[in-house]
Amino acid sequence: MTIQSASKSRWLLWGALAAFSLFVVPVAEVAWAKDQGGSLAGFIYGKDMKTPVAGAVVKIRNVADKKELTSQPTDANGMYTIPGIPEGRYLLGVTAVEGNFDFDYALFVKGSDVGKLSVALAPGAGAPQASGEAATKKAGFFNTVAGRVLLITVVGVGVYLAFFTEKEASPIR
């Protein structure tokens, strides 16, 4: 073996050991970085979905352990931030001068990521109505007399066709 080939194989050996150590030894960022949690940031807007709401407080509650985190009051631009959120599923609520607004959907905050969520404080279908407004709930079609008659007729025709019709006598059936 010549000196050049021994030198090449030594470099090849060191290169293979270095590549192997990258797979076995964790990267410094992953091994020593402490998970600071995720964060949530965004803007709060009024009913018109354009006007920023100052002084609103955004609250999130962990679905699993019911721990609640709150933001500082929003600034003049309606911006809020909640830092240091542990990874998990959360419910969102906003407290403003207009009242309390709770949202029916859950959001997932991923560890060490920044979630961006802007919200408009427009009352939805589940919001309490002002006094004097009558609650008018529209009945579904199958809760009306016509809907029930239609349903019974369709089921009756289906049963009749399935069980009471003559089948053709055929040697191949």
TIVO-2410 file (N, C-alpha, C; in nm, 3 decimals):
# residues 173
REC num residu      c1      c2      c3 atome chaine
REC   1      M   0.084  -0.116   0.000     N      A
REC   1      M   0.000   0.000   0.000    CA      A
REC   1      M   0.089   0.124   0.000     C      A
REC   2      T   0.057   0.218  -0.086     N      A
REC   2      T   0.140   0.337  -0.098    CA      A
REC   2      T   0.096   0.441   0.004     C      A
REC   3      I   0.175   0.544   0.018     N      A
REC   3      I   0.144   0.648   0.114    CA      A
REC   3      I   0.019   0.725   0.072     C      A
REC   4      Q   0.001   0.747  -0.059     N      A
REC   4      Q  -0.117   0.819  -0.107    CA      A
REC   4      Q  -0.245   0.741  -0.080     C      A
REC   5      S  -0.245   0.612  -0.105     N      A
REC   5      S  -0.367   0.535  -0.081    CA      A
REC   5      S  -0.397   0.524   0.067     C      A
REC   6      A  -0.296   0.516   0.153     N      A
REC   6      A  -0.318   0.512   0.297    CA      A
REC   6      A  -0.373   0.645   0.345     C      A
REC   7      S  -0.325   0.754   0.286     N      A
REC   7      S  -0.373   0.886   0.322    CA      A
REC   7      S  -0.519   0.904   0.281     C      A
REC   8      K  -0.553   0.855   0.162     N      A
REC   8      K  -0.692   0.864   0.114    CA      A
REC   8      K  -0.784   0.781   0.200     C      A
REC   9      S  -0.742   0.661   0.238     N      A
REC   9      S  -0.830   0.577   0.319    CA      A
REC   9      S  -0.846   0.634   0.459     C      A
REC  10      R  -0.741   0.703   0.512     N      A
REC  10      R  -0.752   0.766   0.642    CA      A
REC  10      R  -0.856   0.879   0.637     C      A
REC  11      W  -0.854   0.961   0.530     N      A
REC  11      W  -0.953   1.068   0.514    CA      A
REC  11      W  -1.093   1.011   0.494     C      A
REC  12      L  -1.101   0.902   0.421     N      A
REC  12      L  -1.229   0.837   0.402    CA      A
REC  12      L  -1.283   0.785   0.536     C      A
REC  13      L  -1.195   0.727   0.618     N      A
REC  13      L  -1.234   0.678   0.748    CA      A
REC  13      L  -1.283   0.791   0.837     C      A
REC  14      W  -1.209   0.902   0.841     N      A
REC  14      W  -1.250   1.018   0.922    CA      A
REC  14      W  -1.382   1.077   0.871     C      A
REC  15      G  -1.400   1.083   0.742     N      A
REC  15      G  -1.525   1.134   0.685    CA      A
REC  15      G  -1.643   1.045   0.722     C      A
REC  16      A  -1.623   0.913   0.716     N      A
REC  16      A  -1.730   0.821   0.752    CA      A
REC  16      A  -1.764   0.833   0.900     C      A
REC  17      L  -1.663   0.848   0.987     N      A
REC  17      L  -1.688   0.866   1.130    CA      A
REC  17      L  -1.762   0.998   1.158     C      A
REC  18      A  -1.726   1.103   1.087     N      A
REC  18      A  -1.794   1.232   1.106    CA      A
REC  18      A  -1.940   1.223   1.062     C      A
REC  19      A  -1.966   1.159   0.949     N      A
REC  19      A  -2.104   1.144   0.901    CA      A
REC  19      A  -2.185   1.058   0.998     C      A
REC  20      F  -2.125   0.951   1.049     N      A
REC  20      F  -2.194   0.865   1.143    CA      A
REC  20      F  -2.226   0.940   1.273     C      A
REC  21      S  -2.131   1.023   1.319     N      A
REC  21      S  -2.153   1.096   1.444    CA      A
REC  21      S  -2.266   1.198   1.430     C      A
REC  22      L  -2.291   1.252   1.311     N      A
REC  22      L  -2.402   1.343   1.291    CA      A
REC  22      L  -2.536   1.273   1.310     C      A
REC  23      F  -2.542   1.145   1.276     N      A
REC  23      F  -2.666   1.070   1.294    CA      A
REC  23      F  -2.685   1.023   1.437     C      A
REC  24      V  -2.575   0.992   1.507     N      A
REC  24      V  -2.584   0.937   1.642    CA      A
REC  24      V  -2.594   1.048   1.747     C      A
REC  25      V  -2.510   1.149   1.736     N      A
REC  25      V  -2.506   1.258   1.834    CA      A
REC  25      V  -2.611   1.361   1.796     C      A
REC  26      P  -2.700   1.403   1.888     N      A
REC  26      P  -2.801   1.502   1.853    CA      A
REC  26      P  -2.739   1.637   1.820     C      A
REC  27      V  -2.807   1.709   1.737     N      A
REC  27      V  -2.762   1.841   1.699    CA      A
REC  27      V  -2.776   1.932   1.821     C      A
REC  28      A  -2.687   2.028   1.836     N      A
REC  28      A  -2.683   2.114   1.955    CA      A
REC  28      A  -2.815   2.188   1.976     C      A
REC  29      E  -2.877   2.233   1.870     N      A
REC  29      E  -3.004   2.305   1.883    CA      A
REC  29      E  -3.110   2.216   1.945     C      A
REC  30      V  -3.117   2.094   1.903     N      A
REC  30      V  -3.220   2.003   1.951    CA      A
REC  30      V  -3.188   1.956   2.093     C      A
REC  31      A  -3.062   1.929   2.121     N      A
REC  31      A  -3.025   1.871   2.250    CA      A
REC  31      A  -3.030   1.973   2.363     C      A
REC  32      W  -2.984   2.094   2.339     N      A
REC  32      W  -2.971   2.189   2.449    CA      A
REC  32      W  -3.075   2.299   2.449     C      A
REC  33      A  -3.151   2.313   2.344     N      A
REC  33      A  -3.251   2.420   2.339    CA      A
REC  33      A  -3.369   2.381   2.427     C      A
REC  34      K  -3.405   2.467   2.519     N      A
REC  34      K  -3.520   2.442   2.605    CA      A
REC  34      K  -3.645   2.490   2.532     C      A
REC  35      D  -3.749   2.409   2.533     N      A
REC  35      D  -3.872   2.445   2.465    CA      A
REC  35      D  -3.940   2.558   2.543     C      A
REC  36      Q  -3.946   2.676   2.483     N      A
REC  36      Q  -4.007   2.792   2.547    CA      A
REC  36      Q  -4.157   2.795   2.523     C      A
REC  37      G  -4.210   2.702   2.449     N      A
REC  37      G  -4.352   2.701   2.417    CA      A
REC  37      G  -4.382   2.787   2.296     C      A
REC  38      G  -4.503   2.779   2.251     N      A
REC  38      G  -4.545   2.856   2.135    CA      A
REC  38      G  -4.599   2.991   2.179     C      A
REC  39      S  -4.645   3.067   2.082     N      A
REC  39      S  -4.707   3.195   2.112    CA      A
REC  39      S  -4.818   3.221   2.013     C      A
REC  40      L  -4.907   3.310   2.051     N      A
REC  40      L  -5.021   3.346   1.969    CA      A
REC  40      L  -5.023   3.497   1.955     C      A
REC  41      A  -5.042   3.545   1.834     N      A
REC  41      A  -5.045   3.690   1.809    CA      A
REC  41      A  -5.150   3.719   1.703     C      A
REC  42      G  -5.202   3.840   1.705     N      A
REC  42      G  -5.300   3.878   1.604    CA      A
REC  42      G  -5.364   4.011   1.637     C      A
REC  43      F  -5.476   4.038   1.573     N      A
REC  43      F  -5.547   4.164   1.589    CA      A
REC  43      F  -5.693   4.137   1.624     C      A
REC  44      I  -5.753   4.229   1.701     N      A
REC  44      I  -5.894   4.222   1.736    CA      A
REC  44      I  -5.963   4.339   1.666     C      A
REC  45      Y  -6.068   4.307   1.589     N      A
REC  45      Y  -6.143   4.409   1.515    CA      A
REC  45      Y  -6.286   4.415   1.566     C      A
REC  46      G  -6.354   4.527   1.539     N      A
REC  46      G  -6.493   4.547   1.578    CA      A
REC  46      G  -6.590   4.478   1.484     C      A
REC  47      K  -6.721   4.512   1.498     N      A
REC  47      K  -6.827   4.450   1.418    CA      A
REC  47      K  -6.808   4.471   1.269     C      A
REC  48      D  -6.754   4.587   1.230     N      A
REC  48      D  -6.737   4.616   1.088    CA      A
REC  48      D  -6.618   4.542   1.027     C      A
REC  49      M  -6.544   4.470   1.108     N      A
REC  49      M  -6.429   4.389   1.067    CA      A
REC  49      M  -6.315   4.473   1.011     C      A
REC  50      K  -6.312   4.603   1.044     N      A
REC  50      K  -6.206   4.692   0.999    CA      A
REC  50      K  -6.148   4.776   1.112     C      A
REC  51      T  -6.233   4.814   1.208     N      A
REC  51      T  -6.191   4.903   1.315    CA      A
REC  51      T  -6.121   4.823   1.425     C      A
REC  52      P  -5.994   4.857   1.458     N      A
REC  52      P  -5.925   4.786   1.566    CA      A
REC  52      P  -5.988   4.817   1.702     C      A
REC  53      V  -5.991   4.718   1.789     N      A
REC  53      V  -6.047   4.733   1.923    CA      A
REC  53      V  -5.931   4.744   2.021     C      A
REC  54      A  -5.919   4.859   2.086     N      A
REC  54      A  -5.814   4.879   2.186    CA      A
REC  54      A  -5.867   4.837   2.323     C      A
REC  55      G  -5.779   4.781   2.405     N      A
REC  55      G  -5.816   4.745   2.542    CA      A
REC  55      G  -5.882   4.610   2.558     C      A
REC  56      A  -5.892   4.531   2.453     N      A
REC  56      A  -5.951   4.397   2.464    CA      A
REC  56      A  -5.847   4.300   2.518     C      A
REC  57      V  -5.893   4.201   2.594     N      A
REC  57      V  -5.804   4.100   2.650    CA      A
REC  57      V  -5.840   3.965   2.589     C      A
REC  58      V  -5.741   3.898   2.532     N      A
REC  58      V  -5.761   3.766   2.471    CA      A
REC  58      V  -5.725   3.660   2.574     C      A
REC  59      K  -5.813   3.561   2.588     N      A
REC  59      K  -5.792   3.452   2.684    CA      A
REC  59      K  -5.795   3.321   2.608     C      A
REC  60      I  -5.707   3.230   2.646     N      A
REC  60      I  -5.712   3.094   2.593    CA      A
REC  60      I  -5.712   2.998   2.711     C      A
REC  61      R  -5.788   2.890   2.698     N      A
REC  61      R  -5.798   2.789   2.803    CA      A
REC  61      R  -5.761   2.654   2.745     C      A
REC  62      N  -5.668   2.586   2.811     N      A
REC  62      N  -5.625   2.453   2.767    CA      A
REC  62      N  -5.740   2.355   2.785     C      A
REC  63      V  -5.768   2.278   2.681     N      A
REC  63      V  -5.880   2.183   2.685    CA      A
REC  63      V  -5.851   2.070   2.783     C      A
REC  64      A  -5.725   2.029   2.793     N      A
REC  64      A  -5.690   1.914   2.877    CA      A
REC  64      A  -5.690   1.948   3.026     C      A
REC  65      D  -5.617   2.052   3.066     N      A
REC  65      D  -5.603   2.079   3.209    CA      A
REC  65      D  -5.675   2.206   3.255     C      A
REC  66      K  -5.751   2.271   3.167     N      A
REC  66      K  -5.832   2.390   3.198    CA      A
REC  66      K  -5.749   2.510   3.248     C      A
REC  67      K  -5.618   2.509   3.222     N      A
REC  67      K  -5.533   2.621   3.261    CA      A
REC  67      K  -5.555   2.736   3.163     C      A
REC  68      E  -5.571   2.857   3.218     N      A
REC  68      E  -5.605   2.973   3.134    CA      A
REC  68      E  -5.486   3.069   3.126     C      A
REC  69      L  -5.461   3.119   3.005     N      A
REC  69      L  -5.357   3.219   2.980    CA      A
REC  69      L  -5.424   3.341   2.920     C      A
REC  70      T  -5.376   3.461   2.955     N      A
REC  70      T  -5.436   3.583   2.903    CA      A
REC  70      T  -5.328   3.672   2.843     C      A
REC  71      S  -5.372   3.759   2.753     N      A
REC  71      S  -5.282   3.856   2.692    CA      A
REC  71      S  -5.290   3.987   2.769     C      A
REC  72      Q  -5.198   4.075   2.741     N      A
REC  72      Q  -5.209   4.212   2.788    CA      A
REC  72      Q  -5.321   4.277   2.707     C      A
REC  73      P  -5.380   4.387   2.754     N      A
REC  73      P  -5.483   4.454   2.673    CA      A
REC  73      P  -5.426   4.496   2.537     C      A
REC  74      T  -5.510   4.489   2.436     N      A
REC  74      T  -5.464   4.521   2.300    CA      A
REC  74      T  -5.426   4.668   2.291     C      A
REC  75      D  -5.336   4.697   2.199     N      A
REC  75      D  -5.291   4.834   2.181    CA      A
REC  75      D  -5.389   4.910   2.091     C      A
REC  76      A  -5.352   5.030   2.050     N      A
REC  76      A  -5.440   5.113   1.968    CA      A
REC  76      A  -5.469   5.050   1.833     C      A
REC  77      N  -5.381   4.962   1.785     N      A
REC  77      N  -5.402   4.893   1.658    CA      A
REC  77      N  -5.479   4.762   1.676     C      A
REC  78      G  -5.514   4.728   1.799     N      A
REC  78      G  -5.588   4.605   1.826    CA      A
REC  78      G  -5.500   4.482   1.832     C      A
REC  79      M  -5.367   4.500   1.844     N      A
REC  79      M  -5.275   4.387   1.843    CA      A
REC  79      M  -5.260   4.326   1.983     C      A
REC  80      Y  -5.255   4.193   1.989     N      A
REC  80      Y  -5.233   4.120   2.114    CA      A
REC  80      Y  -5.126   4.014   2.092     C      A
REC  81      T  -5.063   3.971   2.198     N      A
REC  81      T  -4.969   3.858   2.195    CA      A
REC  81      T  -4.982   3.781   2.325     C      A
REC  82      I  -4.969   3.650   2.315     N      A
REC  82      I  -4.963   3.563   2.433    CA      A
REC  82      I  -4.839   3.475   2.414     C      A
REC  83      P  -4.730   3.504   2.485     N      A
REC  83      P  -4.608   3.423   2.471    CA      A
REC  83      P  -4.606   3.305   2.568     C      A
REC  84      G  -4.518   3.208   2.542     N      A
REC  84      G  -4.494   3.098   2.634    CA      A
REC  84      G  -4.610   3.003   2.652     C      A
REC  85      I  -4.677   2.968   2.544     N      A
REC  85      I  -4.792   2.877   2.553    CA      A
REC  85      I  -4.743   2.733   2.537     C      A
REC  86      P  -4.770   2.646   2.634     N      A
REC  86      P  -4.735   2.505   2.616    CA      A
REC  86      P  -4.814   2.443   2.500     C      A
REC  87      E  -4.753   2.350   2.431     N      A
REC  87      E  -4.819   2.287   2.317    CA      A
REC  87      E  -4.947   2.218   2.362     C      A
REC  88      G  -5.054   2.239   2.283     N      A
REC  88      G  -5.181   2.176   2.316    CA      A
REC  88      G  -5.297   2.240   2.244     C      A
REC  89      R  -5.417   2.193   2.278     N      A
REC  89      R  -5.542   2.240   2.218    CA      A
REC  89      R  -5.607   2.340   2.313     C      A
REC  90      Y  -5.651   2.454   2.259     N      A
REC  90      Y  -5.702   2.564   2.341    CA      A
REC  90      Y  -5.835   2.616   2.286     C      A
REC  91      L  -5.918   2.668   2.378     N      A
REC  91      L  -6.040   2.741   2.342    CA      A
REC  91      L  -6.009   2.889   2.356     C      A
REC  92      L  -6.069   2.971   2.269     N      A
REC  92      L  -6.038   3.113   2.263    CA      A
REC  92      L  -6.156   3.197   2.309     C      A
REC  93      G  -6.127   3.303   2.381     N      A
REC  93      G  -6.228   3.399   2.423    CA      A
REC  93      G  -6.169   3.538   2.425     C      A
REC  94      V  -6.254   3.639   2.407     N      A
REC  94      V  -6.210   3.778   2.407    CA      A
REC  94      V  -6.303   3.857   2.499     C      A
REC  95      T  -6.244   3.938   2.587     N      A
REC  95      T  -6.320   4.028   2.672    CA      A
REC  95      T  -6.291   4.170   2.627     C      A
REC  96      A  -6.396   4.242   2.589     N      A
REC  96      A  -6.382   4.379   2.542    CA      A
REC  96      A  -6.492   4.463   2.605     C      A
REC  97      V  -6.493   4.592   2.574     N      A
REC  97      V  -6.597   4.682   2.624    CA      A
REC  97      V  -6.735   4.636   2.576     C      A
REC  98      E  -6.742   4.580   2.455     N      A
REC  98      E  -6.869   4.535   2.397    CA      A
REC  98      E  -6.925   4.412   2.467     C      A
REC  99      G  -6.841   4.343   2.544     N      A
REC  99      G  -6.886   4.223   2.615    CA      A
REC  99      G  -6.786   4.110   2.603     C      A
REC 100      N  -6.828   3.991   2.646     N      A
REC 100      N  -6.744   3.871   2.637    CA      A
REC 100      N  -6.781   3.794   2.512     C      A
REC 101      F  -6.680   3.749   2.440     N      A
REC 101      F  -6.701   3.672   2.317    CA      A
REC 101      F  -6.625   3.541   2.332     C      A
REC 102      D  -6.698   3.430   2.333     N      A
REC 102      D  -6.638   3.297   2.341    CA      A
REC 102      D  -6.657   3.229   2.207     C      A
REC 103      F  -6.553   3.161   2.161     N      A
REC 103      F  -6.558   3.095   2.031    CA      A
REC 103      F  -6.571   2.945   2.051     C      A
REC 104      D  -6.650   2.880   1.964     N      A
REC 104      D  -6.685   2.739   1.980    CA      A
REC 104      D  -6.582   2.642   1.922     C      A
REC 105      Y  -6.478   2.690   1.861     N      A
REC 105      Y  -6.381   2.599   1.801    CA      A
REC 105      Y  -6.251   2.601   1.880     C      A
REC 106      A  -6.180   2.490   1.872     N      A
REC 106      A  -6.052   2.478   1.942    CA      A
REC 106      A  -5.939   2.507   1.845     C      A
REC 107      L  -5.832   2.567   1.895     N      A
REC 107      L  -5.714   2.589   1.813    CA      A
REC 107      L  -5.599   2.514   1.875     C      A
REC 108      F  -5.507   2.469   1.791     N      A
REC 108      F  -5.392   2.392   1.837    CA      A
REC 108      F  -5.269   2.480   1.829     C      A
REC 109      V  -5.201   2.495   1.942     N      A
REC 109      V  -5.077   2.572   1.947    CA      A
REC 109      V  -4.962   2.472   1.948     C      A
REC 110      K  -4.874   2.488   1.851     N      A
REC 110      K  -4.760   2.399   1.838    CA      A
REC 110      K  -4.642   2.459   1.913     C      A
REC 111      G  -4.565   2.377   1.982     N      A
REC 111      G  -4.451   2.423   2.060    CA      A
REC 111      G  -4.351   2.496   1.974     C      A
REC 112      S  -4.298   2.605   2.024     N      A
REC 112      S  -4.197   2.690   1.962    CA      A
REC 112      S  -4.240   2.752   1.830     C      A
REC 113      D  -4.366   2.755   1.799     N      A
REC 113      D  -4.417   2.822   1.678    CA      A
REC 113      D  -4.502   2.942   1.718     C      A
REC 114      V  -4.518   3.035   1.623     N      A
REC 114      V  -4.603   3.151   1.646    CA      A
REC 114      V  -4.730   3.133   1.565     C      A
REC 115      G  -4.843   3.125   1.635     N      A
REC 115      G  -4.972   3.118   1.568    CA      A
REC 115      G  -5.025   3.259   1.547     C      A
REC 116      K  -5.083   3.283   1.432     N      A
REC 116      K  -5.137   3.416   1.401    CA      A
REC 116      K  -5.287   3.403   1.381     C      A
REC 117      L  -5.363   3.478   1.462     N      A
REC 117      L  -5.509   3.470   1.456    CA      A
REC 117      L  -5.568   3.607   1.480     C      A
REC 118      S  -5.638   3.659   1.382     N      A
REC 118      S  -5.709   3.786   1.396    CA      A
REC 118      S  -5.858   3.756   1.404     C      A
REC 119      V  -5.929   3.833   1.490     N      A
REC 119      V  -6.067   3.803   1.521    CA      A
REC 119      V  -6.151   3.930   1.511     C      A
REC 120      A  -6.272   3.916   1.457     N      A
REC 120      A  -6.370   4.025   1.456    CA      A
REC 120      A  -6.475   3.996   1.562     C      A
REC 121      L  -6.512   4.096   1.639     N      A
REC 121      L  -6.607   4.079   1.749    CA      A
REC 121      L  -6.750   4.104   1.702     C      A
REC 122      A  -6.793   4.027   1.606     N      A
REC 122      A  -6.931   4.036   1.557    CA      A
REC 122      A  -7.010   3.925   1.624     C      A
REC 123      P  -7.126   3.956   1.682     N      A
REC 123      P  -7.204   3.850   1.747    CA      A
REC 123      P  -7.248   3.746   1.645     C      A
REC 124      G  -7.235   3.621   1.682     N      A
REC 124      G  -7.272   3.512   1.592    CA      A
REC 124      G  -7.409   3.459   1.625     C      A
REC 125      A  -7.439   3.339   1.575     N      A
REC 125      A  -7.570   3.279   1.594    CA      A
REC 125      A  -7.596   3.244   1.740     C      A
REC 126      G  -7.491   3.212   1.815     N      A
REC 126      G  -7.509   3.173   1.954    CA      A
REC 126      G  -7.502   3.288   2.051     C      A
REC 127      A  -7.487   3.412   2.002     N      A
REC 127      A  -7.474   3.527   2.090    CA      A
REC 127      A  -7.608   3.561   2.153     C      A
REC 128      P  -7.604   3.614   2.275     N      A
REC 128      P  -7.730   3.652   2.338    CA      A
REC 128      P  -7.796   3.767   2.262     C      A
REC 129      Q  -7.926   3.763   2.252     N      A
REC 129      Q  -7.998   3.866   2.178    CA      A
REC 129      Q  -8.032   3.982   2.270     C      A
REC 130      A  -8.046   4.098   2.210     N      A
REC 130      A  -8.082   4.216   2.287    CA      A
REC 130      A  -8.226   4.202   2.336     C      A
REC 131      S  -8.258   4.269   2.446     N      A
REC 131      S  -8.394   4.259   2.497    CA      A
REC 131      S  -8.491   4.320   2.398     C      A
REC 132      G  -8.606   4.262   2.383     N      A
REC 132      G  -8.705   4.311   2.287    CA      A
REC 132      G  -8.704   4.231   2.159     C      A
REC 133      E  -8.594   4.161   2.129     N      A
REC 133      E  -8.591   4.079   2.010    CA      A
REC 133      E  -8.651   3.943   2.044     C      A
REC 134      A  -8.743   3.902   1.964     N      A
REC 134      A  -8.805   3.771   1.987    CA      A
REC 134      A  -8.717   3.663   1.925     C      A
REC 135      A  -8.700   3.556   1.998     N      A
REC 135      A  -8.621   3.445   1.946    CA      A
REC 135      A  -8.709   3.363   1.853     C      A
REC 136      T  -8.675   3.366   1.725     N      A
REC 136      T  -8.752   3.288   1.626    CA      A
REC 136      T  -8.662   3.178   1.576     C      A
REC 137      K  -8.697   3.056   1.612     N      A
REC 137      K  -8.620   2.942   1.567    CA      A
REC 137      K  -8.697   2.874   1.455     C      A
REC 138      K  -8.631   2.859   1.343     N      A
REC 138      K  -8.695   2.798   1.228    CA      A
REC 138      K  -8.690   2.646   1.243     C      A
REC 139      A  -8.805   2.583   1.228     N      A
REC 139      A  -8.814   2.438   1.241    CA      A
REC 139      A  -8.755   2.373   1.117     C      A
REC 140      G  -8.691   2.258   1.134     N      A
REC 140      G  -8.639   2.183   1.021    CA      A
REC 140      G  -8.753   2.122   0.941     C      A
REC 141      F  -8.724   2.086   0.816     N      A
REC 141      F  -8.829   2.036   0.725    CA      A
REC 141      F  -8.893   1.909   0.780     C      A
REC 142      F  -8.814   1.817   0.835     N      A
REC 142      F  -8.869   1.690   0.881    CA      A
REC 142      F  -8.936   1.703   1.018     C      A
REC 143      N  -8.936   1.822   1.077     N      A
REC 143      N  -9.012   1.847   1.199    CA      A
REC 143      N  -9.148   1.909   1.169     C      A
REC 144      T  -9.177   1.932   1.042     N      A
REC 144      T  -9.308   1.984   1.004    CA      A
REC 144      T  -9.397   1.867   0.963     C      A
REC 145      V  -9.528   1.892   0.952     N      A
REC 145      V  -9.623   1.787   0.913    CA      A
REC 145      V  -9.592   1.738   0.772     C      A
REC 146      A  -9.564   1.830   0.681     N      A
REC 146      A  -9.535   1.791   0.542    CA      A
REC 146      A  -9.410   1.704   0.535     C      A
REC 147      G  -9.310   1.736   0.612     N      A
REC 147      G  -9.187   1.659   0.612    CA      A
REC 147      G  -9.209   1.518   0.666     C      A
REC 148      R  -9.289   1.507   0.771     N      A
REC 148      R  -9.316   1.374   0.827    CA      A
REC 148      R  -9.400   1.289   0.732     C      A
REC 149      V  -9.496   1.351   0.664     N      A
REC 149      V  -9.578   1.277   0.566    CA      A
REC 149      V  -9.491   1.227   0.453     C      A
REC 150      L  -9.402   1.313   0.404     N      A
REC 150      L  -9.311   1.272   0.296    CA      A
REC 150      L  -9.222   1.157   0.341     C      A
REC 151      L  -9.167   1.165   0.461     N      A
REC 151      L  -9.080   1.060   0.512    CA      A
REC 151      L  -9.154   0.927   0.525     C      A
REC 152      I  -9.276   0.928   0.578     N      A
REC 152      I  -9.355   0.805   0.593    CA      A
REC 152      I  -9.390   0.747   0.457     C      A
REC 153      T  -9.422   0.834   0.360     N      A
REC 153      T  -9.456   0.787   0.226    CA      A
REC 153      T  -9.336   0.720   0.159     C      A
REC 154      V  -9.221   0.780   0.167     N      A
REC 154      V  -9.102   0.724   0.104    CA      A
REC 154      V  -9.065   0.590   0.167     C      A
REC 155      V  -9.072   0.580   0.299     N      A
REC 155      V  -9.042   0.453   0.366    CA      A
REC 155      V  -9.144   0.347   0.329     C      A
REC 156      G  -9.272   0.383   0.323     N      A
REC 156      G  -9.376   0.287   0.286    CA      A
REC 156      G  -9.358   0.235   0.145     C      A
REC 157      V  -9.329   0.322   0.049     N      A
REC 157      V  -9.307   0.278  -0.089    CA      A
REC 157      V  -9.184   0.189  -0.097     C      A
REC 158      G  -9.078   0.222  -0.023     N      A
REC 158      G  -8.957   0.139  -0.022    CA      A
REC 158      G  -8.983   0.000   0.032     C      A
REC 159      V  -9.059  -0.010   0.140     N      A
REC 159      V  -9.093  -0.141   0.197    CA      A
REC 159      V  -9.180  -0.220   0.101     C      A
REC 160      Y  -9.278  -0.156   0.038     N      A
REC 160      Y  -9.365  -0.223  -0.057    CA      A
REC 160      Y  -9.283  -0.280  -0.174     C      A
REC 161      L  -9.195  -0.198  -0.231     N      A
REC 161      L  -9.115  -0.245  -0.345    CA      A
REC 161      L  -9.019  -0.355  -0.305     C      A
REC 162      A  -8.970  -0.353  -0.183     N      A
REC 162      A  -8.873  -0.453  -0.141    CA      A
REC 162      A  -8.938  -0.588  -0.111     C      A
REC 163      F  -9.059  -0.588  -0.054     N      A
REC 163      F  -9.115  -0.714  -0.006    CA      A
REC 163      F  -9.242  -0.762  -0.077     C      A
REC 164      F  -9.319  -0.673  -0.135     N      A
REC 164      F  -9.450  -0.713  -0.185    CA      A
REC 164      F  -9.466  -0.709  -0.336     C      A
REC 165      T  -9.362  -0.696  -0.410     N      A
REC 165      T  -9.375  -0.700  -0.556    CA      A
REC 165      T  -9.341  -0.839  -0.605     C      A
REC 166      E  -9.411  -0.882  -0.710     N      A
REC 166      E  -9.388  -1.014  -0.770    CA      A
REC 166      E  -9.256  -1.013  -0.846     C      A
REC 167      K  -9.179  -1.112  -0.822     N      A
REC 167      K  -9.056  -1.127  -0.898    CA      A
REC 167      K  -9.085  -1.213  -1.020     C      A
REC 168      E  -9.021  -1.185  -1.130     N      A
REC 168      E  -9.039  -1.261  -1.254    CA      A
REC 168      E  -8.976  -1.398  -1.235     C      A
REC 169      A  -9.050  -1.501  -1.270     N      A
REC 169      A  -8.996  -1.636  -1.262    CA      A
REC 169      A  -8.905  -1.658  -1.382     C      A
REC 170      S  -8.783  -1.681  -1.356     N      A
REC 170      S  -8.687  -1.696  -1.464    CA      A
REC 170      S  -8.589  -1.805  -1.427     C      A
REC 171      P  -8.549  -1.887  -1.521     N      A
REC 171      P  -8.456  -1.995  -1.488    CA      A
REC 171      P  -8.312  -1.943  -1.458     C      A
REC 172      I  -8.282  -1.820  -1.501     N      A
REC 172      I  -8.145  -1.773  -1.478    CA      A
REC 172      I  -8.134  -1.690  -1.350     C      A
REC 173      R  -8.243  -1.662  -1.280     N      A
REC 173      R  -8.236  -1.584  -1.155    CA      A
REC 173      R  -8.246  -1.669  -1.035     C      A
***
